[in-house]
Amino acid sequence: MSAHTLKLDAKLMKALDALETKIQALTQDADGLKTMWRQLDYNGNGLVSLAEIDKLVGERYPLLNKKPALMRAYKHATGKSELASTDCALVEFPQLPALLKGLFYYNRVYHVFDKIDTDDDRRIDLAEFKAGFAVLGLDKKHKPDAVFNTIDLNAGGIILFDEFCAWYSQYGNEF
């Protein structure tokens, strides 16, 4: 597959932009933010779990329903970069803006990652990475193997979504 065929779906990115504008407008005032919070905190306990976020996103915002992106946004909002399966971090109301911002940011990153991951195994190997250079905006002065090795933090020979996110945000595509 040639690099020029890996262009991001402009229609999808436009839809993400439109949804983000809609949600930003909803949350511009205190009442809108409280409304969004009540939608998330459906059990009314003042805390939002990953399950509650997943439920709302799945039901009302399917465009944002990419599980790796959702988990990364959740970790970002709670300040827990590493969560064991037994950990239970909860989002509080003051963290809602970070959660919303993260949902859009990490979904965009996921779409870039997914476009490069041509075999849909949720991992990017070196061949996929080289083919995806155009999507990343990297030019010929960058050496694909060296950049790949910089991203592949655990030297596993593949780039996982978390590794990709860490590199992508440092590369100049921050919040």
C-alpha positions as CSV (number, residue, x, y, z in Angstrom):
1,M,0.0,0.0,0.0
2,S,1.5,3.3,-0.9
3,A,1.7,6.1,1.6
4,H,-0.6,8.4,-0.3
5,T,-3.5,6.0,0.1
6,L,-3.3,6.3,3.9
7,K,-4.9,9.8,4.1
8,L,-7.2,10.3,7.0
9,D,-10.9,10.2,6.3
10,A,-11.8,13.9,5.9
11,K,-15.5,13.2,6.4
12,L,-14.8,11.5,9.7
13,M,-12.5,14.3,10.9
14,K,-15.2,16.9,10.0
15,A,-17.8,14.9,11.9
16,L,-15.5,14.8,15.0
17,D,-15.0,18.6,14.7
18,A,-18.7,19.2,14.5
19,L,-19.4,17.0,17.5
20,E,-16.7,18.7,19.5
21,T,-18.1,22.1,18.6
22,K,-21.5,20.9,19.8
23,I,-20.3,19.6,23.1
24,Q,-18.1,22.6,23.7
25,A,-21.1,24.9,23.2
26,L,-23.1,22.7,25.6
27,T,-20.4,23.0,28.3
28,Q,-19.5,26.7,27.9
29,D,-21.6,27.7,30.9
30,A,-22.0,26.1,34.3
31,D,-25.5,24.8,33.6
32,G,-24.3,23.1,30.4
33,L,-21.4,21.5,32.2
34,K,-23.8,20.3,35.0
35,T,-26.1,18.9,32.4
36,M,-23.3,16.9,30.8
37,W,-22.2,15.7,34.3
38,R,-25.7,14.5,35.1
39,Q,-25.8,12.5,31.9
40,L,-22.5,10.8,32.9
41,D,-23.3,10.4,36.6
42,Y,-26.5,8.5,36.0
43,N,-26.5,6.9,39.5
44,G,-26.1,10.4,41.1
45,N,-23.2,9.5,43.5
46,G,-21.0,12.5,42.4
47,L,-18.4,10.2,40.9
48,V,-18.1,8.8,37.4
49,S,-16.7,5.4,36.7
50,L,-15.2,4.1,33.4
51,A,-18.4,2.1,33.0
52,E,-20.6,5.2,33.2
53,I,-18.4,7.0,30.7
54,D,-18.5,4.0,28.4
55,K,-22.3,3.7,28.7
56,L,-22.8,7.4,27.7
57,V,-20.3,7.4,24.9
58,G,-21.7,4.1,23.5
59,E,-25.3,5.3,23.6
60,R,-25.1,9.0,22.7
61,Y,-21.7,9.6,21.0
62,P,-20.8,6.5,19.0
63,L,-18.3,8.5,17.0
64,L,-16.2,8.7,20.2
65,N,-16.7,5.0,21.0
66,K,-13.2,3.7,20.4
67,K,-12.2,1.8,23.5
68,P,-8.4,2.5,23.5
69,A,-9.2,6.2,23.1
70,L,-11.8,6.1,25.8
71,M,-9.4,4.4,28.2
72,R,-6.6,6.9,27.4
73,A,-9.0,9.9,28.0
74,Y,-10.1,8.3,31.3
75,K,-6.5,7.8,32.5
76,H,-5.7,11.4,31.5
77,A,-8.7,12.8,33.3
78,T,-8.0,10.9,36.5
79,G,-4.3,11.5,36.4
80,K,-3.7,7.7,36.5
81,S,-1.3,6.9,33.6
82,E,-1.2,3.3,34.6
83,L,-4.2,1.5,36.0
84,A,-4.1,-2.1,37.0
85,S,-7.3,-4.1,36.3
86,T,-8.1,-4.0,40.0
87,D,-7.7,-0.2,40.3
88,C,-10.8,1.9,40.4
89,A,-10.1,5.6,39.6
90,L,-13.2,7.7,39.5
91,V,-13.8,11.0,37.6
92,E,-15.0,13.9,39.7
93,F,-16.9,16.9,38.4
94,P,-13.8,19.2,38.2
95,Q,-12.1,16.6,35.9
96,L,-15.0,16.7,33.4
97,P,-13.4,19.3,31.1
98,A,-10.2,17.2,30.9
99,L,-12.2,14.1,30.2
100,L,-14.2,15.7,27.4
101,K,-11.0,17.2,25.9
102,G,-9.3,13.9,26.1
103,L,-12.1,12.0,24.5
104,F,-11.8,14.2,21.3
105,Y,-8.0,14.3,21.4
106,Y,-7.5,10.6,21.8
107,N,-10.2,9.6,19.3
108,R,-8.3,11.7,16.7
109,V,-5.1,10.1,17.7
110,Y,-6.8,6.7,17.5
111,H,-8.0,7.4,14.0
112,V,-4.4,8.2,12.9
113,F,-3.2,5.0,14.6
114,D,-6.0,3.0,13.1
115,K,-5.3,4.3,9.6
116,I,-1.6,3.2,9.9
117,D,-2.6,-0.2,11.5
118,T,-3.7,-1.7,8.1
119,D,-4.1,-5.2,9.4
120,D,-6.4,-4.1,12.2
121,D,-4.5,-5.9,15.0
122,R,-4.3,-2.8,17.1
123,R,-0.5,-2.8,16.8
124,I,1.7,-1.1,14.2
125,D,4.7,-3.0,12.9
126,L,7.6,-1.4,11.1
127,A,6.2,-2.0,7.6
128,E,2.9,-0.4,8.5
129,F,4.8,2.5,10.1
130,K,6.9,3.1,7.0
131,A,3.7,3.1,4.9
132,G,2.1,5.5,7.3
133,F,4.8,8.1,7.3
134,A,2.6,10.5,5.1
135,V,-0.3,10.3,7.6
136,L,2.1,11.3,10.3
137,G,3.4,14.3,8.4
138,L,7.0,13.0,8.6
139,D,9.2,13.9,5.7
140,K,12.2,12.2,4.2
141,K,14.7,13.7,6.6
142,H,13.2,11.4,9.3
143,K,14.5,7.9,9.3
144,P,11.6,5.5,9.7
145,D,13.5,2.8,11.6
146,A,14.9,5.3,14.1
147,V,11.5,7.0,14.7
148,F,9.9,3.6,15.0
149,N,12.4,2.6,17.7
150,T,11.9,5.8,19.5
151,I,8.2,5.1,19.7
152,D,8.5,1.4,20.6
153,L,9.4,2.0,24.2
154,N,9.5,-1.6,25.2
155,A,11.5,-2.7,22.1
156,G,8.8,-5.3,21.4
157,G,9.0,-4.7,17.6
158,I,5.5,-3.2,17.5
159,I,3.9,0.1,18.5
160,L,1.0,-0.2,20.9
161,F,-1.6,2.6,21.2
162,D,-0.3,3.9,24.5
163,E,3.2,4.1,23.1
164,F,1.9,5.9,20.0
165,C,-0.1,8.4,22.2
166,A,3.0,9.2,24.3
167,W,5.1,9.9,21.2
168,Y,2.3,11.6,19.2
169,S,1.7,14.2,22.0
170,Q,5.4,14.8,22.3
171,Y,5.9,15.1,18.6
172,G,3.9,18.3,18.6
173,N,0.3,17.2,18.5
174,E,-0.6,18.1,22.1
175,F,-3.9,19.0,23.7
